């Protein structure tokens, strides 16, 4: 599920054995079917950024494996989901994502999305990656969040602090001081 402030809508994407995508307009109180994902995926991370919804990795129940692809759709045109292949060695599910704004940058100057944690098919891992939405590239990141190797529910950034919420607790992590 991803909220898009531009059109005040909630997007329901994929899930258990599904490729379906629907948009619920909060203004109109209506649901509209949208183009489907190219591949069934669940336990992915998704977010709205720069007129697109990005769907990162996830688990394919049909194939029984974690996926190495990203899909995105333009919320203005609602065309088909575009598949983005970055690095076939990165296969994660149950990860979290948030806008990544370095302390030396402002929100308008970066096109980066932080990807944290996840399940690699065997274990929960403390992965931290940055996806550049303009260049369509992914790189390692040196952010380490304590106890990151678990299933995330929600993650967002406020200034230099990331707020992480899972099923049991809320945790704040300050990027500047690594605490």
N, C-alpha and C positions, 0 to 999 in steps of 0.2 A: 504494500500500500504506500502510495506517495502523494503528498499534497502539493498542488501547483497553485501558488498564489496569483499568478497572472490571470487565470480564468476561474479562480476560486472553486477548484474541483479536486476531488480525491480520485486517484487512479488505482484500480485493483488489477494487479498484474500476476499472471501465472498462478502458481500454487500447486497443490497436490494433483499431479498428473494432468496439468492444464497448460495451455498456451494462450488462453483467453485473456483479453484486456478490456476493461470497461472504465468509463469515466462517469463519475457521479458529480453533477453540477450542484453545488450548494445553493446557488442563486435560483436555479429552476426546479430543484428537487427532483431531478430526472437522471436516469441511467442511460448511457449510450454505449453501444458496442463499438469497439475500435479494432484495428488490425491486430492479428494475433502475433505472439512471439514466434520466432522461427523454430524454436526448440522448447519442449517442455522443461521447465525449471522451477525449482522450489528452493527455499533456504538461501536465497540470494540477497544481495544488498541493492537498494535502489534509491535514487534521489533525482530531484529536478535541478537542472542547472542550464542556464543560457538557452532557453526554449526547448530543451530536450529532457526526456526522462532516460536516465542511464540505468541499466539492469546488469549488475556485476556478478559474473560467475554463477554459482549455485549448484544444485544437485539435480541430475537428470534421472527421474524415477524409471523412465523407459530404458535407459542404457545402464542404470545402476552405478553411475560414476559422477564425480564432480566435473563440472564443465570448465573449459579454459577460455571461453568467449564472453564478450560483453555485447549487449544489444542496446540500441537506443532508438527512440522515436521522437520526432519533432511534434510538439504539442500544438503548434500553429497550423500545420498542414495535416497532421494525423495520417501521414503516409505510412507505408510498411515499416516495421522494425528493421533496422540496419544491423547486421552482424559485424562486430569488430573483433578480429583475431589479433591478440597482442603477443602472447608468449605461451606456447602450449605447455610449458613446464609449470605454469601457475594454474593450479586447479583447486579451488576453494569453495566451500559452502559455509553457511552460518557465520558470515563476516559482517562487519558494519562499515558504513561510509559516512563521510561528512566533508563539507567544503574545507579545503586546506589553505589557510592564509598564514604565511610565515610572518613572524613579528616585524620583519623589515618591509613587508608589502602591505598594500591596502586591498580591500575586497575587489575593486575593479581591475587590479593589475595582475591577477592570477587566474589561471584556468585549471586549477588543480583540485583533485578530489582525493582525500585520504581514505585508504582502505586498511582496516585493522582486524587482526585476529582471524578466526575462521577454523574450519575443520578440513584437514588435508586428505580425508578418506580413512585415516587411521587414528589421528589424534587432533585435539584442539591445539592450535599453534599461535605463537605470538608474532605473526606476520605484520609488518607495517610497510605499505606500498603507497606511492602517489601516482595517480593517473592524470596525465595532462590532456584535457579535453580538446584543446586546440591542435596539439601535435599528434594525438591518438597514440601516445606512448606511455609506458609504465616504468617506474623506477623504484628501487629500494629507498626506504626512508629510515632515518635514525631515531625516530620517535619510539620510545619503549614505554608502554603503559603497564604498571604493576598488575599482576593477575589477569593479563589480557587473554590468556589461553582458555577461553570459555565461550559459550554461545552468547552473542550480543543481542539485545533487544532494540536498543536505540542509542545513537551517538550524535552529538552536535558540538560545535565549537563556538565559544563565546570569548572573544579576544584571544588571549594565549592559553585559555583553559578549555580542555575537552571535558564534556559531561557525558558519562557513560551510564546507562541504565540497563540492568538485566532483570531477570525475574525476581531477584532477592534484594538488590541494593542499588543505591545510586553512588557513583564515585566521581570525583572531580580530579583531573590530572592537569597540573600546570606545566606547559611545555617549556617555559623559560627556566624553571628551577628543577625540572625532572622530579617533581613530587606530586 
